[in-house]
Amino acid sequence: MKINHFEDTDTLHIVFTGNAAVETREMSEDVYIDLDEHGHLVSMTIEHAEINANILEFAFARRTKASA
């Protein structure tokens, strides 16, 4: 997974796989998802990320079965 925040446009782009996107769907006015040829999620774009995704409070935690 790769996460990019473009401060100049306040756009958050999250890439989940390296698959080629063949379709983009608008989920809401500021949220778009890209799908591969099998309909699997490739990436997500969130416009106005500071408001829509609360990007200022980003945290990452990886949970394993042992820690769950």
Phi and psi restraints in degrees (range 20) as a CNS / XPLOR table:
assign (resid 1 and name C) (resid 2 and name N)
       (resid 2 and name CA) (resid 2 and name C) 1.0 -132.5 20.0 2
assign (resid 2 and name N) (resid 2 and name CA)
       (resid 2 and name C) (resid 3 and name N) 1.0 132.2 20.0 2
assign (resid 2 and name C) (resid 3 and name N)
       (resid 3 and name CA) (resid 3 and name C) 1.0 -121.3 20.0 2
assign (resid 3 and name N) (resid 3 and name CA)
       (resid 3 and name C) (resid 4 and name N) 1.0 126.9 20.0 2
assign (resid 3 and name C) (resid 4 and name N)
       (resid 4 and name CA) (resid 4 and name C) 1.0 -123.3 20.0 2
assign (resid 4 and name N) (resid 4 and name CA)
       (resid 4 and name C) (resid 5 and name N) 1.0 135.5 20.0 2
assign (resid 4 and name C) (resid 5 and name N)
       (resid 5 and name CA) (resid 5 and name C) 1.0 -118.7 20.0 2
assign (resid 5 and name N) (resid 5 and name CA)
       (resid 5 and name C) (resid 6 and name N) 1.0 120.1 20.0 2
assign (resid 5 and name C) (resid 6 and name N)
       (resid 6 and name CA) (resid 6 and name C) 1.0 -97.5 20.0 2
assign (resid 6 and name N) (resid 6 and name CA)
       (resid 6 and name C) (resid 7 and name N) 1.0 101.4 20.0 2
assign (resid 6 and name C) (resid 7 and name N)
       (resid 7 and name CA) (resid 7 and name C) 1.0 -62.3 20.0 2
assign (resid 7 and name N) (resid 7 and name CA)
       (resid 7 and name C) (resid 8 and name N) 1.0 -34.7 20.0 2
assign (resid 7 and name C) (resid 8 and name N)
       (resid 8 and name CA) (resid 8 and name C) 1.0 -64.0 20.0 2
assign (resid 8 and name N) (resid 8 and name CA)
       (resid 8 and name C) (resid 9 and name N) 1.0 -29.0 20.0 2
assign (resid 8 and name C) (resid 9 and name N)
       (resid 9 and name CA) (resid 9 and name C) 1.0 -114.7 20.0 2
assign (resid 9 and name N) (resid 9 and name CA)
       (resid 9 and name C) (resid 10 and name N) 1.0 -1.5 20.0 2
assign (resid 9 and name C) (resid 10 and name N)
       (resid 10 and name CA) (resid 10 and name C) 1.0 52.4 20.0 2
assign (resid 10 and name N) (resid 10 and name CA)
       (resid 10 and name C) (resid 11 and name N) 1.0 47.5 20.0 2
assign (resid 10 and name C) (resid 11 and name N)
       (resid 11 and name CA) (resid 11 and name C) 1.0 -111.6 20.0 2
assign (resid 11 and name N) (resid 11 and name CA)
       (resid 11 and name C) (resid 12 and name N) 1.0 132.1 20.0 2
assign (resid 11 and name C) (resid 12 and name N)
       (resid 12 and name CA) (resid 12 and name C) 1.0 -105.8 20.0 2
assign (resid 12 and name N) (resid 12 and name CA)
       (resid 12 and name C) (resid 13 and name N) 1.0 128.4 20.0 2
assign (resid 12 and name C) (resid 13 and name N)
       (resid 13 and name CA) (resid 13 and name C) 1.0 -124.5 20.0 2
assign (resid 13 and name N) (resid 13 and name CA)
       (resid 13 and name C) (resid 14 and name N) 1.0 119.8 20.0 2
assign (resid 13 and name C) (resid 14 and name N)
       (resid 14 and name CA) (resid 14 and name C) 1.0 -114.2 20.0 2
assign (resid 14 and name N) (resid 14 and name CA)
       (resid 14 and name C) (resid 15 and name N) 1.0 121.7 20.0 2
assign (resid 14 and name C) (resid 15 and name N)
       (resid 15 and name CA) (resid 15 and name C) 1.0 -105.7 20.0 2
assign (resid 15 and name N) (resid 15 and name CA)
       (resid 15 and name C) (resid 16 and name N) 1.0 122.7 20.0 2
assign (resid 15 and name C) (resid 16 and name N)
       (resid 16 and name CA) (resid 16 and name C) 1.0 -96.5 20.0 2
assign (resid 16 and name N) (resid 16 and name CA)
       (resid 16 and name C) (resid 17 and name N) 1.0 -34.4 20.0 2
assign (resid 16 and name C) (resid 17 and name N)
       (resid 17 and name CA) (resid 17 and name C) 1.0 -139.8 20.0 2
assign (resid 17 and name N) (resid 17 and name CA)
       (resid 17 and name C) (resid 18 and name N) 1.0 168.0 20.0 2
assign (resid 17 and name C) (resid 18 and name N)
       (resid 18 and name CA) (resid 18 and name C) 1.0 -91.5 20.0 2
assign (resid 18 and name N) (resid 18 and name CA)
       (resid 18 and name C) (resid 19 and name N) 1.0 7.2 20.0 2
assign (resid 18 and name C) (resid 19 and name N)
       (resid 19 and name CA) (resid 19 and name C) 1.0 -65.7 20.0 2
assign (resid 19 and name N) (resid 19 and name CA)
       (resid 19 and name C) (resid 20 and name N) 1.0 152.5 20.0 2
assign (resid 19 and name C) (resid 20 and name N)
       (resid 20 and name CA) (resid 20 and name C) 1.0 -75.6 20.0 2
assign (resid 20 and name N) (resid 20 and name CA)
       (resid 20 and name C) (resid 21 and name N) 1.0 132.6 20.0 2
assign (resid 20 and name C) (resid 21 and name N)
       (resid 21 and name CA) (resid 21 and name C) 1.0 -81.8 20.0 2
assign (resid 21 and name N) (resid 21 and name CA)
       (resid 21 and name C) (resid 22 and name N) 1.0 132.9 20.0 2
assign (resid 21 and name C) (resid 22 and name N)
       (resid 22 and name CA) (resid 22 and name C) 1.0 -116.9 20.0 2
assign (resid 22 and name N) (resid 22 and name CA)
       (resid 22 and name C) (resid 23 and name N) 1.0 -9.3 20.0 2
assign (resid 22 and name C) (resid 23 and name N)
       (resid 23 and name CA) (resid 23 and name C) 1.0 -149.3 20.0 2
assign (resid 23 and name N) (resid 23 and name CA)
       (resid 23 and name C) (resid 24 and name N) 1.0 139.3 20.0 2
assign (resid 23 and name C) (resid 24 and name N)
       (resid 24 and name CA) (resid 24 and name C) 1.0 -116.7 20.0 2
assign (resid 24 and name N) (resid 24 and name CA)
       (resid 24 and name C) (resid 25 and name N) 1.0 131.4 20.0 2
assign (resid 24 and name C) (resid 25 and name N)
       (resid 25 and name CA) (resid 25 and name C) 1.0 -117.7 20.0 2
assign (resid 25 and name N) (resid 25 and name CA)
       (resid 25 and name C) (resid 26 and name N) 1.0 137.0 20.0 2
assign (resid 25 and name C) (resid 26 and name N)
       (resid 26 and name CA) (resid 26 and name C) 1.0 -87.5 20.0 2
assign (resid 26 and name N) (resid 26 and name CA)
       (resid 26 and name C) (resid 27 and name N) 1.0 115.4 20.0 2
assign (resid 26 and name C) (resid 27 and name N)
       (resid 27 and name CA) (resid 27 and name C) 1.0 -86.5 20.0 2
assign (resid 27 and name N) (resid 27 and name CA)
       (resid 27 and name C) (resid 28 and name N) 1.0 -32.9 20.0 2
assign (resid 27 and name C) (resid 28 and name N)
       (resid 28 and name CA) (resid 28 and name C) 1.0 -156.8 20.0 2
assign (resid 28 and name N) (resid 28 and name CA)
       (resid 28 and name C) (resid 29 and name N) 1.0 -176.0 20.0 2
assign (resid 28 and name C) (resid 29 and name N)
       (resid 29 and name CA) (resid 29 and name C) 1.0 -56.8 20.0 2
assign (resid 29 and name N) (resid 29 and name CA)
       (resid 29 and name C) (resid 30 and name N) 1.0 -32.8 20.0 2
assign (resid 29 and name C) (resid 30 and name N)
       (resid 30 and name CA) (resid 30 and name C) 1.0 -119.1 20.0 2
assign (resid 30 and name N) (resid 30 and name CA)
       (resid 30 and name C) (resid 31 and name N) 1.0 8.2 20.0 2
assign (resid 30 and name C) (resid 31 and name N)
       (resid 31 and name CA) (resid 31 and name C) 1.0 -127.3 20.0 2
assign (resid 31 and name N) (resid 31 and name CA)
       (resid 31 and name C) (resid 32 and name N) 1.0 127.0 20.0 2
assign (resid 31 and name C) (resid 32 and name N)
       (resid 32 and name CA) (resid 32 and name C) 1.0 -129.5 20.0 2
assign (resid 32 and name N) (resid 32 and name CA)
       (resid 32 and name C) (resid 33 and name N) 1.0 143.2 20.0 2
assign (resid 32 and name C) (resid 33 and name N)
       (resid 33 and name CA) (resid 33 and name C) 1.0 -121.7 20.0 2
assign (resid 33 and name N) (resid 33 and name CA)
       (resid 33 and name C) (resid 34 and name N) 1.0 146.3 20.0 2
assign (resid 33 and name C) (resid 34 and name N)
       (resid 34 and name CA) (resid 34 and name C) 1.0 -109.3 20.0 2
assign (resid 34 and name N) (resid 34 and name CA)
       (resid 34 and name C) (resid 35 and name N) 1.0 135.2 20.0 2
assign (resid 34 and name C) (resid 35 and name N)
       (resid 35 and name CA) (resid 35 and name C) 1.0 -118.9 20.0 2
assign (resid 35 and name N) (resid 35 and name CA)
       (resid 35 and name C) (resid 36 and name N) 1.0 150.5 20.0 2
assign (resid 35 and name C) (resid 36 and name N)
       (resid 36 and name CA) (resid 36 and name C) 1.0 -87.3 20.0 2
assign (resid 36 and name N) (resid 36 and name CA)
       (resid 36 and name C) (resid 37 and name N) 1.0 -174.2 20.0 2
assign (resid 36 and name C) (resid 37 and name N)
       (resid 37 and name CA) (resid 37 and name C) 1.0 -64.2 20.0 2
assign (resid 37 and name N) (resid 37 and name CA)
       (resid 37 and name C) (resid 38 and name N) 1.0 -17.1 20.0 2
assign (resid 37 and name C) (resid 38 and name N)
       (resid 38 and name CA) (resid 38 and name C) 1.0 -101.0 20.0 2
assign (resid 38 and name N) (resid 38 and name CA)
       (resid 38 and name C) (resid 39 and name N) 1.0 3.4 20.0 2
assign (resid 38 and name C) (resid 39 and name N)
       (resid 39 and name CA) (resid 39 and name C) 1.0 84.9 20.0 2
assign (resid 39 and name N) (resid 39 and name CA)
       (resid 39 and name C) (resid 40 and name N) 1.0 10.6 20.0 2
assign (resid 39 and name C) (resid 40 and name N)
       (resid 40 and name CA) (resid 40 and name C) 1.0 -85.4 20.0 2
assign (resid 40 and name N) (resid 40 and name CA)
       (resid 40 and name C) (resid 41 and name N) 1.0 146.5 20.0 2
assign (resid 40 and name C) (resid 41 and name N)
       (resid 41 and name CA) (resid 41 and name C) 1.0 -65.2 20.0 2
assign (resid 41 and name N) (resid 41 and name CA)
       (resid 41 and name C) (resid 42 and name N) 1.0 126.9 20.0 2
assign (resid 41 and name C) (resid 42 and name N)
       (resid 42 and name CA) (resid 42 and name C) 1.0 -104.9 20.0 2
assign (resid 42 and name N) (resid 42 and name CA)
       (resid 42 and name C) (resid 43 and name N) 1.0 -49.2 20.0 2
assign (resid 42 and name C) (resid 43 and name N)
       (resid 43 and name CA) (resid 43 and name C) 1.0 -155.5 20.0 2
assign (resid 43 and name N) (resid 43 and name CA)
       (resid 43 and name C) (resid 44 and name N) 1.0 168.2 20.0 2
assign (resid 43 and name C) (resid 44 and name N)
       (resid 44 and name CA) (resid 44 and name C) 1.0 -137.5 20.0 2
assign (resid 44 and name N) (resid 44 and name CA)
       (resid 44 and name C) (resid 45 and name N) 1.0 139.7 20.0 2
assign (resid 44 and name C) (resid 45 and name N)
       (resid 45 and name CA) (resid 45 and name C) 1.0 -120.8 20.0 2
assign (resid 45 and name N) (resid 45 and name CA)
       (resid 45 and name C) (resid 46 and name N) 1.0 131.3 20.0 2
assign (resid 45 and name C) (resid 46 and name N)
       (resid 46 and name CA) (resid 46 and name C) 1.0 -124.0 20.0 2
assign (resid 46 and name N) (resid 46 and name CA)
       (resid 46 and name C) (resid 47 and name N) 1.0 116.2 20.0 2
assign (resid 46 and name C) (resid 47 and name N)
       (resid 47 and name CA) (resid 47 and name C) 1.0 -83.0 20.0 2
assign (resid 47 and name N) (resid 47 and name CA)
       (resid 47 and name C) (resid 48 and name N) 1.0 153.3 20.0 2
assign (resid 47 and name C) (resid 48 and name N)
       (resid 48 and name CA) (resid 48 and name C) 1.0 54.1 20.0 2
assign (resid 48 and name N) (resid 48 and name CA)
       (resid 48 and name C) (resid 49 and name N) 1.0 51.4 20.0 2
assign (resid 48 and name C) (resid 49 and name N)
       (resid 49 and name CA) (resid 49 and name C) 1.0 -62.3 20.0 2
assign (resid 49 and name N) (resid 49 and name CA)
       (resid 49 and name C) (resid 50 and name N) 1.0 -32.9 20.0 2
assign (resid 49 and name C) (resid 50 and name N)
       (resid 50 and name CA) (resid 50 and name C) 1.0 -61.4 20.0 2
assign (resid 50 and name N) (resid 50 and name CA)
       (resid 50 and name C) (resid 51 and name N) 1.0 -35.0 20.0 2
assign (resid 50 and name C) (resid 51 and name N)
       (resid 51 and name CA) (resid 51 and name C) 1.0 -88.2 20.0 2
assign (resid 51 and name N) (resid 51 and name CA)
       (resid 51 and name C) (resid 52 and name N) 1.0 -49.3 20.0 2
assign (resid 51 and name C) (resid 52 and name N)
       (resid 52 and name CA) (resid 52 and name C) 1.0 -78.2 20.0 2
assign (resid 52 and name N) (resid 52 and name CA)
       (resid 52 and name C) (resid 53 and name N) 1.0 -24.8 20.0 2
assign (resid 52 and name C) (resid 53 and name N)
       (resid 53 and name CA) (resid 53 and name C) 1.0 -125.3 20.0 2
assign (resid 53 and name N) (resid 53 and name CA)
       (resid 53 and name C) (resid 54 and name N) 1.0 4.9 20.0 2
assign (resid 53 and name C) (resid 54 and name N)
       (resid 54 and name CA) (resid 54 and name C) 1.0 48.5 20.0 2
assign (resid 54 and name N) (resid 54 and name CA)
       (resid 54 and name C) (resid 55 and name N) 1.0 47.7 20.0 2
assign (resid 54 and name C) (resid 55 and name N)
       (resid 55 and name CA) (resid 55 and name C) 1.0 -60.6 20.0 2
assign (resid 55 and name N) (resid 55 and name CA)
       (resid 55 and name C) (resid 56 and name N) 1.0 -20.8 20.0 2
assign (resid 55 and name C) (resid 56 and name N)
       (resid 56 and name CA) (resid 56 and name C) 1.0 -69.9 20.0 2
assign (resid 56 and name N) (resid 56 and name CA)
       (resid 56 and name C) (resid 57 and name N) 1.0 -16.6 20.0 2
assign (resid 56 and name C) (resid 57 and name N)
       (resid 57 and name CA) (resid 57 and name C) 1.0 -116.9 20.0 2
assign (resid 57 and name N) (resid 57 and name CA)
       (resid 57 and name C) (resid 58 and name N) 1.0 43.7 20.0 2
assign (resid 57 and name C) (resid 58 and name N)
       (resid 58 and name CA) (resid 58 and name C) 1.0 -73.7 20.0 2
assign (resid 58 and name N) (resid 58 and name CA)
       (resid 58 and name C) (resid 59 and name N) 1.0 134.0 20.0 2
assign (resid 58 and name C) (resid 59 and name N)
       (resid 59 and name CA) (resid 59 and name C) 1.0 -142.7 20.0 2
assign (resid 59 and name N) (resid 59 and name CA)
       (resid 59 and name C) (resid 60 and name N) 1.0 149.7 20.0 2
assign (resid 59 and name C) (resid 60 and name N)
       (resid 60 and name CA) (resid 60 and name C) 1.0 -127.7 20.0 2
assign (resid 60 and name N) (resid 60 and name CA)
       (resid 60 and name C) (resid 61 and name N) 1.0 132.7 20.0 2
assign (resid 60 and name C) (resid 61 and name N)
       (resid 61 and name CA) (resid 61 and name C) 1.0 -139.6 20.0 2
assign (resid 61 and name N) (resid 61 and name CA)
       (resid 61 and name C) (resid 62 and name N) 1.0 125.8 20.0 2
assign (resid 61 and name C) (resid 62 and name N)
       (resid 62 and name CA) (resid 62 and name C) 1.0 -98.1 20.0 2
assign (resid 62 and name N) (resid 62 and name CA)
       (resid 62 and name C) (resid 63 and name N) 1.0 125.1 20.0 2
assign (resid 62 and name C) (resid 63 and name N)
       (resid 63 and name CA) (resid 63 and name C) 1.0 -104.9 20.0 2
assign (resid 63 and name N) (resid 63 and name CA)
       (resid 63 and name C) (resid 64 and name N) 1.0 132.8 20.0 2
assign (resid 63 and name C) (resid 64 and name N)
       (resid 64 and name CA) (resid 64 and name C) 1.0 -106.9 20.0 2
assign (resid 64 and name N) (resid 64 and name CA)
       (resid 64 and name C) (resid 65 and name N) 1.0 166.1 20.0 2
assign (resid 64 and name C) (resid 65 and name N)
       (resid 65 and name CA) (resid 65 and name C) 1.0 -59.2 20.0 2
assign (resid 65 and name N) (resid 65 and name CA)
       (resid 65 and name C) (resid 66 and name N) 1.0 -35.4 20.0 2
assign (resid 65 and name C) (resid 66 and name N)
       (resid 66 and name CA) (resid 66 and name C) 1.0 -67.9 20.0 2
assign (resid 66 and name N) (resid 66 and name CA)
       (resid 66 and name C) (resid 67 and name N) 1.0 -30.3 20.0 2
assign (resid 66 and name C) (resid 67 and name N)
       (resid 67 and name CA) (resid 67 and name C) 1.0 -95.0 20.0 2
assign (resid 67 and name N) (resid 67 and name CA)
       (resid 67 and name C) (resid 68 and name N) 1.0 -7.3 20.0 2
